[in-house]
C-alpha cells in the first residue's frame, strides 16, 4: 500500500492537519512532542484524564479504548493514527482503519500481543528464538519436552516489564506457576545461557522502505530495562549486522508500517545452545518506539519518535545518523523520596546530561518516571559519566 504523504503545516479545514495516537503514556507524549515540532496538531485517546500524552496534546479523548464514540471521534479528528503501546485492542485499530490510515496495522499489533503467535512468526520468518511450547492445560504441562526445563513460563498476553512470567525448574514448579498465573494460555521457553541482551529499532514506510538505528546493548533488572548503551563497539560488528538483518526480516514478514523494536538475546559463546541455535536469538518485538531507543532523542539527528511521525505521515525515511555515544538510564519511581525529588542539580552538572521526565503525577516503585541520557564523543568517557550519574541517584552500578 502506498500512502500519499501528509505534509506538515497543511490545513484540514480551518485547523492544522492532526495526527492521532492510541495511548497516553510517555511514548505517546514523546510522539506528540515530535509531531507538534514538525507542524502537526495531535489527538490522544486514553481513558486516563491525567495521561502524560493527553496533558500535552491539542485534543485528549478520555474514553476506553473500545468505546465506539471515542474511536469515531478520533477518526473524525485525525488524518492518520498510530499507537504507543502494544496492548491497544486490535479491534479498536480495525475500526479506526475503516476510516483512516493506521500504522502499525491491527494484524501486526495482534501478533505482538500474543507470545505464541509472535514466536510462530519468528519461526515462519526463519529467525531463531528460544525453543518453546504452549501450556494451556494440565495435559499440555505434562507433555512438554524435558529439554525445555529449566525454563521460563510466560503468559501469552499482557506480560511486560517482567510481569506475567515465572522461572520453573521442573514439571511440578511448572504446574504450580501455571496455577499462580491464573491458568491462562502461556508459553514455556527454554532458559538459555545469556551473555548479553540487545535490540534494534527500525522504521518501515508504507512503500516498504526501511531505515534503522544502530543496535544497542541493554541491561535489565527485575525484568525492567535499566541501562542502554549506544555507540562505539557495544556489539561485535558481525553480531550487530546479524541483528539488523533479522529485525528487517521480521518487519518485512509482517508487512509492517511504523517504528518497530526487536529485542535479542546474545548467547554465551561455546554453549550447546549457541551451537544449536546460533549466537543470536530473537526474544520479542514491540510494535512501537521502545525504551532502548530513547537515547536517539539526544544522540541522533533523528529520534525514533520523528521516524514514527514520518512513517505515519508517509514522509521520506532517511537513514538516521548517530552523532554522539550515549548511555541511557531509566528513572523508576523508587528514586523519589517521600515528598521530595532526586538531586537533579547534581546530575545536571555532569557533562552531556539530558533529563527527560514524563509528567506522571505519582512516583511508584518500578514505575517509569523518566530517563536520563549521557552523551559525548568518547564512549568510555560517557560510560564513566553515566556511572557518576547512577551513583548520585542511587542506581546500582553496571
Secondary structure as UniProt FT lines:
FT   TURN            8..9
FT   STRAND          11..12
FT   TURN            13..14
FT   STRAND          15..16
FT   STRAND          18..22
FT   HELIX           26..37
FT   TURN            38..39
FT   STRAND          41..45
FT   TURN            49..50
FT   HELIX           52..56
FT   STRAND          59..61
FT   TURN            65..66
FT   HELIX           68..77
FT   STRAND          80..83
FT   TURN            86..87
FT   HELIX           90..97
FT   TURN            98..99
FT   STRAND          101..102
FT   HELIX           106..112
FT   HELIX           115..124
FT   TURN            125..126
FT   STRAND          132..135
FT   HELIX           138..143
FT   HELIX           146..148
FT   STRAND          151..155
FT   TURN            161..164
FT   STRAND          165..168
FT   HELIX           171..180
FT   TURN            181..182
FT   STRAND          186..190
FT   STRAND          194..204
FT   TURN            206..207
FT   STRAND          210..212
FT   STRAND          216..221
FT   TURN            222..223
FT   STRAND          224..230
FT   HELIX           237..254
FT   STRAND          258..267
FT   TURN            269..270
FT   HELIX           272..277
FT   STRAND          280..286
FT   HELIX           291..293
FT   TURN            294..295
FT   HELIX           296..299
FT   HELIX           304..313
FT   STRAND          325..332
FT   HELIX           333..335
FT   TURN            338..339
FT   HELIX           344..347
FT   TURN            348..349
FT   TURN            351..352
FT   STRAND          353..357
FT   TURN            365..366
FT   STRAND          368..376
FT   HELIX           379..393
//
